[in-house]
């Protein structure tokens, strides 16, 4: 039986891939020098590759095969058990080879190797993206997100930011969502995390855009893609340390009352008006508020119509969540719902401002 290998997904996350790429380059240089070194008889020395060299060459072969599979819509490649064992040997042998080649410089070289994740830029506050950075980021998101994936991309941003608590002074949009995907409230977001992990290396966005920036930008891109407003965003958000999940239990629950919702959003620094504007994100997706791939004010019209109260229609209860149903019955929320139902432009402007604020939660000095 073979073991599936789907393009770069099988190796891109491997932490030592850049090291082996460096090893390949160094070994090739060494081999070229050996080939041009003449023997005493005046002939070019022809020596077969050493065992460590063969292991690194095997690693490069596996890597190039993965790259080819990523570029072409080919069927799933399979590694046999023997090939898998051989590639594992290549990993071990290649690592030893690199240490031998670099000698005392090995630790510094390992630290200087490119990282597989986007590193945070140097401290110094938010960065206003240049047109080149904005273009590179938009192109990456356009490859990853279509209208069918827009709702999950937007939900990912909400759930990453939703861990913020002003009372505790921690949480927020810091890409920690990748360590929180097994929580019940994050069901279905593993797909969302995968679609925003576009590679920005080699573009003007490298070193400027962090993983947290990508999450924030993916939600904003999804809104704009589906006909909603443009949200100007700053870049340079710090990311959570590896494995550092934010505290659980801070997302608003689907069964929250209006008072619980207002208290939850107030702890994040939002007014009732901002809470109602952000709730309009439910216009995307399968909640039953109009076209699931169109960002508009249909959510508010549906709240005023209260279709879930129609006992003769068994499907009516499927529209929205219980936490949506309580909003039009709350005297603080109702005026904003009516305003947004009547004025889509007002909803767009208020949503864009509230979303931009949400993406700054937990970032010191960005509030």
C-alpha positions in Angstrom: 0.0 0.0 0.0 1.2 3.5 -0.7 1.0 6.5 1.6 -0.7 9.6 0.0 1.6 12.5 -0.7 -0.3 15.6 -1.8 2.1 18.1 -3.3 3.9 20.6 -1.0 1.5 19.9 1.8 3.5 16.7 2.5 6.8 18.6 3.2 6.3 22.3 3.4 5.6 22.2 7.2 8.7 20.1 7.8 10.9 22.3 9.9 14.2 21.2 8.4 13.3 21.6 4.7 15.2 24.9 4.3 18.3 23.2 5.9 18.3 20.4 3.4 17.9 22.9 0.6 21.0 24.6 1.9 22.8 21.2 2.1 22.0 20.4 -1.5 23.5 23.7 -2.6 26.7 23.2 -0.6 27.1 19.6 -1.7 26.7 20.6 -5.3 29.3 23.2 -5.0 31.7 20.7 -3.3 31.0 18.2 -6.1 31.8 20.7 -8.8 35.1 21.6 -7.1 35.9 17.9 -7.0 35.0 17.3 -10.7 37.4 20.2 -11.7 40.2 19.0 -9.5 42.7 17.2 -11.7 44.5 14.0 -10.7 48.3 13.6 -10.9 47.9 12.0 -14.3 46.1 15.0 -15.6 42.6 13.5 -15.7 39.5 14.9 -14.0 38.8 12.9 -10.9 35.5 10.9 -11.4 34.3 9.9 -8.0 30.8 8.6 -7.3 28.7 10.5 -4.9 29.2 9.5 -1.3 26.5 8.0 0.8 25.6 11.3 2.6 25.5 13.0 -0.8 23.1 10.3 -2.1 20.8 10.8 0.8 20.6 14.6 0.2 20.1 14.0 -3.5 17.2 11.6 -2.6 15.7 14.3 -0.4 15.9 16.8 -3.3 14.2 14.2 -5.5 11.3 13.8 -3.1 11.0 17.6 -2.8 11.0 18.2 -6.5 8.4 15.5 -7.0 6.2 17.3 -4.4 6.7 20.6 -6.2 5.7 19.1 -9.5 2.6 17.6 -8.0 1.7 21.0 -6.5 2.0 22.8 -9.9 0.0 20.4 -12.0 -3.5 18.9 -11.3 -2.1 15.4 -11.2 -3.6 12.5 -9.3 -2.5 11.8 -5.8 1.1 10.5 -5.7 1.9 7.6 -3.5 5.0 6.8 -1.6 5.6 3.1 -0.9 6.7 2.0 2.5 10.2 1.4 1.1 10.4 4.9 -0.4 9.1 6.5 2.8 11.8 4.7 4.8 14.4 5.8 2.2 13.3 9.4 2.5 13.4 9.2 6.3 17.0 8.0 6.0 17.7 11.0 3.7 16.5 13.3 6.4 18.8 11.8 9.0 21.8 11.5 6.7 21.3 15.0 5.2 21.2 16.6 8.6 24.5 14.9 9.6 26.0 15.9 6.3 25.1 19.6 6.8 26.7 19.6 10.2 29.9 18.1 8.8 30.0 20.7 5.9 29.3 23.7 8.1 31.5 22.6 11.1 31.6 25.3 13.9 29.3 27.5 11.8 26.4 25.0 11.9 24.4 26.6 14.8 24.5 30.0 13.1 23.6 28.6 9.7 20.6 26.7 11.2 19.3 29.8 12.9 19.7 31.8 9.6 17.7 29.2 7.6 14.4 30.6 6.2 11.4 29.9 8.4 8.4 28.0 7.1 6.0 30.4 8.9 5.8 34.1 8.3 7.8 35.8 11.0 6.6 38.9 12.8 8.2 42.2 11.6 10.5 44.1 13.9 8.8 46.0 16.8 7.8 49.6 16.0 4.1 49.7 15.7 1.7 49.1 12.8 2.8 49.2 9.2 0.8 50.9 6.4 1.1 48.5 3.5 2.6 49.8 0.3 0.8 49.2 -3.0 3.2 46.4 -3.8 2.5 44.6 -0.5 -1.2 45.1 -0.9 -1.1 43.6 -4.4 0.9 40.6 -3.3 -1.4 39.9 -0.4 -4.5 40.3 -2.5 -3.1 37.9 -5.2 -2.3 35.3 -2.6 -5.8 35.6 -1.0 -7.5 35.4 -4.5 -5.7 32.1 -5.1 -7.0 30.8 -1.7 -10.5 32.2 -1.4 -13.6 32.1 -3.6 -17.2 33.0 -2.8 -17.8 29.4 -1.6 -15.0 29.8 1.0 -15.7 33.4 1.9 -18.0 32.6 4.9 -15.4 30.3 6.6 -12.6 32.8 6.0 -14.6 35.6 7.6 -15.6 33.3 10.5 -12.0 32.4 11.1 -11.1 36.1 11.7 -14.0 36.5 14.1 -13.1 33.5 16.1 -9.4 34.4 16.3 -10.2 37.9 17.5 -13.1 36.8 19.7 -10.7 35.5 22.4 -9.8 39.0 23.5 -10.8 40.2 27.0 -10.2 43.7 28.1 -10.7 42.6 31.7 -7.9 40.0 31.4 -5.8 42.0 29.0 -5.0 39.1 26.7 -6.3 37.2 23.7 -7.2 38.8 20.4 -6.3 38.3 16.7 -2.9 36.8 16.9 -3.2 33.6 14.7 -3.6 31.5 17.9 -6.7 30.1 16.2 -4.5 27.5 14.6 -4.0 26.0 18.1 -7.7 26.3 19.0 -9.3 24.4 16.1 -10.4 21.4 18.2 -12.6 23.6 20.4 -16.4 23.0 19.8 -17.0 26.6 18.9 -14.4 26.4 16.1 -15.8 23.3 14.4 -15.3 23.6 10.7 -12.5 26.2 10.9 -9.7 23.8 10.0 -10.7 24.3 6.4 -10.6 28.0 7.0 -7.0 27.9 8.4 -5.8 25.9 5.4 -7.2 28.3 2.8 -5.4 31.3 4.3 -2.0 29.7 4.6 -0.9 31.0 1.2 2.9 31.3 0.7 4.1 34.9 0.5 7.8 34.1 0.4 9.6 35.8 -2.4 6.9 38.6 -2.7 7.0 42.2 -1.5 4.8 41.0 1.4 7.5 38.8 2.9 8.7 40.1 6.2 5.8 42.6 6.4 2.7 40.3 6.6 2.4 38.0 9.6 0.1 35.0 10.0 -2.2 37.2 12.1 -2.3 39.7 9.3 -3.3 37.0 6.9 -6.2 36.0 9.1 -7.4 39.6 9.3 -6.9 40.3 5.6 -8.6 37.0 4.6 -11.8 38.1 6.4 -11.7 41.5 4.8 -11.0 40.0 1.4 -14.0 37.7 1.8 -16.3 40.6 2.6 -15.1 42.6 -0.4 -15.2 39.5 -2.7 -18.9 39.0 -1.9 -19.9 42.6 -2.6 -19.3 44.2 0.8 -17.2 47.2 1.8 -13.5 47.5 1.6 -11.8 47.5 5.0 -8.4 49.3 5.2 -6.1 47.3 7.4 -2.7 48.0 9.0 -0.1 45.2 9.1 2.5 44.0 11.5 0.4 42.2 14.1 2.4 40.0 16.4 1.7 36.3 16.4 1.1 33.9 19.4 4.1 31.8 20.3 4.1 28.2 18.9 1.4 26.2 20.6 0.2 29.1 22.7 -3.6 29.0 22.6 -5.7 31.8 24.0 -7.9 31.1 27.0 -11.2 29.2 26.1 -14.7 30.3 26.9 -14.6 33.8 25.5 -16.6 33.5 22.3 -20.3 34.6 22.5 -22.4 31.5 22.7 -25.1 30.5 20.2 -27.6 30.4 23.1 -26.7 33.8 24.7 -29.4 36.2 25.7 -29.2 39.8 24.5 -27.8 40.9 27.9 -25.1 38.2 27.7 -24.2 39.3 24.2 -23.9 42.9 25.1 -21.7 42.0 28.2 -19.5 39.8 26.0 -18.9 42.5 23.4 -18.5 45.2 26.0 -15.6 43.2 27.5 -14.0 43.3 24.0 -14.5 47.1 23.9 -17.5 47.2 21.5 -20.6 49.3 21.9 -24.1 47.9 21.2 -24.1 49.6 17.8 -20.8 48.0 16.9 -22.0 44.6 18.1 -25.1 44.8 15.9 -23.0 45.9 12.9 -20.6 43.0 13.4 -23.5 40.6 13.7 -24.3 41.4 10.1 -21.4 39.1 9.1 -24.0 36.3 9.4 -25.3 37.5 6.0 -22.6 35.2 4.6 -22.9 31.5 4.9 -25.7 29.0 5.6 -27.6 30.8 8.4 -30.5 31.4 6.0 -30.2 35.2 5.6 -30.5 35.8 1.9 -27.9 34.8 -0.6 -25.1 32.9 1.3 -22.4 34.3 -1.0 -23.6 38.0 -1.1 -22.6 40.4 1.6 -25.6 42.8 2.1 -28.1 44.0 4.7 -30.5 41.0 4.2 -29.6 39.9 7.7 -31.4 42.9 9.3 -34.5 42.6 7.2 -34.7 39.0 8.2 -34.3 39.9 11.9 -37.2 42.3 11.6 -39.4 39.7 9.8 -38.7 37.1 12.6 -39.4 34.1 10.4 -38.4 31.7 13.2 -41.7 32.6 14.9 -43.8 31.0 12.1 -44.9 27.8 13.7 -46.5 26.6 10.5 -43.2 26.5 8.7 -40.9 23.8 10.2 -37.9 25.3 8.3 -38.4 28.8 9.7 -36.6 27.9 12.9 -33.5 27.1 10.9 -33.0 30.8 10.0 -30.2 32.2 12.2 -29.1 31.2 15.6 -30.9 31.7 18.9 -28.4 34.5 19.6 -29.6 36.2 16.4 -33.3 35.7 17.4 -32.9 37.7 20.6 -31.5 40.9 19.0 -34.8 42.4 17.5 -36.5 41.9 20.9 -33.8 44.0 22.7 -34.6 47.7 23.0 -30.9 48.7 22.7 -30.4 46.7 19.5 -33.6 47.3 17.7 -32.9 50.9 16.5 -29.6 49.8 14.9 -31.3 46.8 13.2 -33.9 49.1 11.7 -31.3 51.6 10.5 -29.2 48.9 8.8 -32.3 47.3 7.2 -33.2 50.6 5.7 -29.7 51.9 4.8 -27.2 49.4 3.4 -24.6 52.1 2.9 -24.7 52.9 6.7 -24.3 49.2 7.5 -21.3 48.9 5.2 -19.6 51.9 6.7 -20.2 50.8 10.3 -19.3 47.2 9.6 -16.0 48.2 8.0 -15.1 50.4 11.0 -16.1 47.8 13.5 -14.2 45.0 11.6 -11.0 47.1 11.4 -11.3 47.7 15.2 -11.9 44.0 15.8 -8.6 43.1 14.0 -6.7 45.3 16.3 -7.9 43.6 19.5 -5.1 42.5 21.7 -2.4 44.4 19.8 -0.7 46.8 22.2 -0.9 50.4 21.0 -3.3 49.6 18.2 -6.6 50.3 19.9 
